[in-house]
Amino acid sequence: MIYTITFNPSLDISGEVDELKPNEKSYVHLETHTAGGNGINAGIIAHRLGRKVLLMGFLGGPHGKEVERILIGKKIPQHFVKISGHTRTNITIANKSNHQQTRLSFPGPEMKNSEMRQLFEMLKKVKKNDLVLIGGSLPPGVDFAYVKKIIAKIHKRDARCVVDMPGKVMKNLVSSKPYFIKPNLLEFQELVGKKVDTIKALLPLARKLNRHIPWICVSSIEGGALLVTKDRVWFGKIPNVKIRSTVGAGDSMVGAMSSLWDQESDIDGESLLRIGLAGSCATLTERGLTLGSKKSILKYKRQIKIKEL
């Protein structure tokens, strides 16, 4: 079973404008509403790849109800804590003239202690060898200590923990020893507190983290992604494709990789990185906030180039 925890879900609204000019009204076309948040996106991809998934986290207010309706429409099992606050909205507007995107991300509602306790109690569902994926930013009222408590509970239940959160958050979670993390290059720099932009410079720092974290994947490094364990390293790239949107690509990578962990006990790094990059590539080729389909992921999986360093 794959459980995903999204502390700060969102109703993601996207659209396209002919041109975006400061201080002028821009008319938006192709408006879409989707359920957003790293954990939710990753869970959707894992579900599309045939894994059993349960989405968890916090939802509240009319936007929370709309997120819930969207996920019901996708037939994905969910069990969110109903909160008194209102689920946030995120806005992504694509500029048709130059294909650039403007993304506005709001902080989200403040959580109450009683609401956070409810989520913690939900972890009683988790069983040995399950995978729990924690993704996204932290809303007001949720601190590092609470997340560490969540990870400790996951370990206590003999389950594996995947963390895909901002670098500054992950920096405070290293000592909790998650099973797998997937920062992009900027997040990795925030995590280690150093500016590195080459594989050669990055590897020694990743090796130090391997003392606590068995699997580390860093994306957006030298035009590809790096997967590092304590004694092996793989590097992969996606094929040349027309990138229509970057939203959700990293989440799709995590979801695809998580689906493989749920499927097999012994994981081959090359296969893991291949399916992850295929998931990312499939989403990169979609417009707006649309995530990659299973058909696209399997198509790109055959085109991914991987080499062991």
C-alpha angles and dihedrals in degrees: 000000000000117000119189125200117201109181094185111031121177144200100240115211119191138176145149132250129196090230135349114222126176115251092008131104114252121198114224123220132187094030114192134178120208138166109260141194132097095260094046093049092048091048092051091054093047089049091051089054090057103262125138107250137181118192116212137175137089129319130172145159128015093312090052090052090051091051088051092050092049092052092047087054089055089050093233116150113243139178112183127173108245107231133194092233126077123259110243129244126229121200128208120183122185119209107224093201096061104008092238120142131223112205125193117191121188125208099242133223125316113254125228122224091241091055093049090051090055092057091047090053090053089067088077085084091065116102137192113296093013117134121233116195118199113194143173140013128326119250122221111290096030113101137182092263091061093050090049088052089052092051092047089053090051090052091048089057091052092245128134123248126215118192123198106168138128114296095246089055095046090051088067093047102053092094089057088066104226115197096235138006130187114196122167116232095272091048091048090053089052089047096054097030093235135103109237126159106171132071090236092057094040100050099071090051092048090049090057089053090050087072086074103019120049097199126038125174119187117192130197094038117137091340095307145046133280125212114197133188127169093274108013138055132193129187125196142177135198120236121261105281136159105262110216099170137000095202112119096003094119092044089051090053091053092046093051093048091047090053090060093050089053090052102048136034096207110050125202110214094218092054091045094052092043095056091043094054090045090055091050093046093050091055094043090061094054125089124248115336098340114131123220120273125235089248092055093045092053091046094052092041088073092052100050115112115217130178131178114233 
